Amino acid sequence: MSTLQSDKYGTITPMLAALEALVKCESPTEDLDACRDVVRLASDIATRVLGIPAQIHEVKGRPVFWWGAEEPEIVLLAHLDTVWPHGSFSPLWSVDGDVIRGPGTFDMKAGFVQALFALKGITGSVALVGTTDEETGSETSKDLIMEFSRNAKAVLVLESAIDGKVKTGRKGTAMYRINVHGRAAHAGLEPEKGINATVEISHVVLQLAALENSELGTTAVPTLMHSGNTTNTVPDLATLDVDARSFSQAELVRVDQAIRAIKPKHPEATIEISGGLNRPPLELTSTMELYERAAKVAATLGITLGHASVGGASDGNFAASAGAKVLDGLGGVGAGAHAHNEWVSVKALQERSDFLHAFIKDLLND
């Protein structure tokens, strides 16, 4: 279905057209050329919407969109990469009433567009930043994020809302890869001469399960696992990826220490552990002050904001760890992040952008 239609929300708006262009410019994190394309497109759109072109920075070989003040007091933080490989959606873009579908609509190109249009008519020390590696941990952009966050009065993160609510808490994350080295042998003739890496990694999985703490939201989830090469050989190598999360930094440290202390059961097997702590938690101490202020602004526009804590992390975690006041989840209203049913509301695009505009003005008027 085309966006070139009229519906109960009126004729096609420049905001919807901008979102369509960005979604159709597919930008999986791993494809650097695609990420450069989407940043260039975002800069072109910014020039048309705001009359002032964005800067395109290369940070450790990755493109970053930057519009506005060089040392901003207010930072609108977004990312333009998605989790979706090229060709994941067919059709690539559709609109059906209030529902927009396409890769990255909800997570989080709608949020970027809302922020861009919220800046119309804004003057003052504010910037919109769009990174391109958030979905894989922000390894190249996290230093930049922490640098500008140290001096910012507020960092407003345009990640998608959760059931329409902003996000005042996020788990911190840690990622690990565990390699277990055994010894190969013929599985039928002399298995006793081998050291079975599959058996060894199974013991590791059980140890990971024991690290979880449901009361504190601590998880240590074995995700991707591979072992062995042929069906008639005792496996000599097993690899396991681990996703650990918690609302508590102390818990992340506890889990980190426990994972690094894991030992093999077989005395001749060896274990290698790589990875570690990635994003610290986004805690209420960093967010509630801005949330309470935002809720008052939203109320003047007839919006009941609401807030929630979620398990996923974002670049807001880095901003908070640098000392900034942060409010997250100011982006698209919809559902289905990282899922094929990803969608975002047409109506909410304008409503949330208007609210963000009013909130930025309120912050700048201090």
Phi, psi and omega in degrees: 000145183268152172283350183279067183213161171256145175214194185293349178265006178099189181287166179304132184258158174301329180296315180292323178295320178296318179295318178301315180298317181291322180292320180289342173271081186300140188217064174299141186306320187288344183262097184297322179297319179294322178293322176295321179298316184289327177291319176298318178297316179300322178294319178297318180295319179300320179298318180291321185281317189252349178081357181231125181290154174276160170270147174244111180262150169254116180245108181053041176085004181242144180281142176228130175277133178218119175235128173115207187297148179284327177233074190285147171280325179244124179245127169262117189249126182220174170222148185251359176273160177229170178274355192268122171297158178305137176082013183287335183243138172216113002288161181290331184212135175209151175230127178226098184066243181268001189252120174255131177237148177157162184293120178086006178301308182278322184235089353213043183291333174297320179297319178298315181295317178301318180294317182300313181287335176294338182278352179298124180083359179274131171236146181134186186275082183220149178217150171249123182242131177235113181268176183227018178223022182298322186291346178245020173107358176059038182299323182273336187256350187295325178295320177298315180299316181291327180296309182285339180288331182299329184254000183276144175283328180205140173242117182254116188262126186268026170298159184296153176287165176243108186055037180083353183268151171281169185248120181251356177212139176220146174291148166280162186229154172216141182233136183225154166234127181246120175253127176250123180258122176247220177214131182284150174199164178291126185291339180259318187281314185210061181299335181294342179275353179264169170238112191279107182293332177294316177298318180297317181291333176296321176296323179296317180302318179295323178293324178295319180300327182286349182276347186289149178221101186293330181295326181258007179070026182270126177231151174222093193259117171292129183246268184275131181224141176218139178208142173081167181234321180225160184287346183245024180233134172298122184297134179256356179212132174228139182234135182225130173263143184230132177247112180247139182214153174196154172282352184244129177295322179299323178293319178298321178294318178300313180296318179301313181296321181292320179295318181290343180267359181297133179240151178289154176284318180281131185296339181259356175281156178230153181235135172243133181236124176237168182093195180157204183295135181247285180249132174288163179295152168262111188256160184300332179297337180267348192238330192293329179298314178290324180299314182298323178290317180297320181298323178293318178296316181299321181299326179293341179258007180079020180252126171268113193282296184077156180215161183205159171253141186227164183279335181284150178258166177210181176292345173299331176299316178295318181300317180294322181293339177275357175106001182280153166282134190228143166226128187246170176073028181271009186266221188295150174255121183175222180190175172088030177303132178064020180231157183288348175266019179306131179207161179219150184279132175295310185302318185290339179307306182289318182300313183287329176292320177297317178298315181297319177303312180294323181291318177299315179300319179298317180293321181287342183276002177301000000 
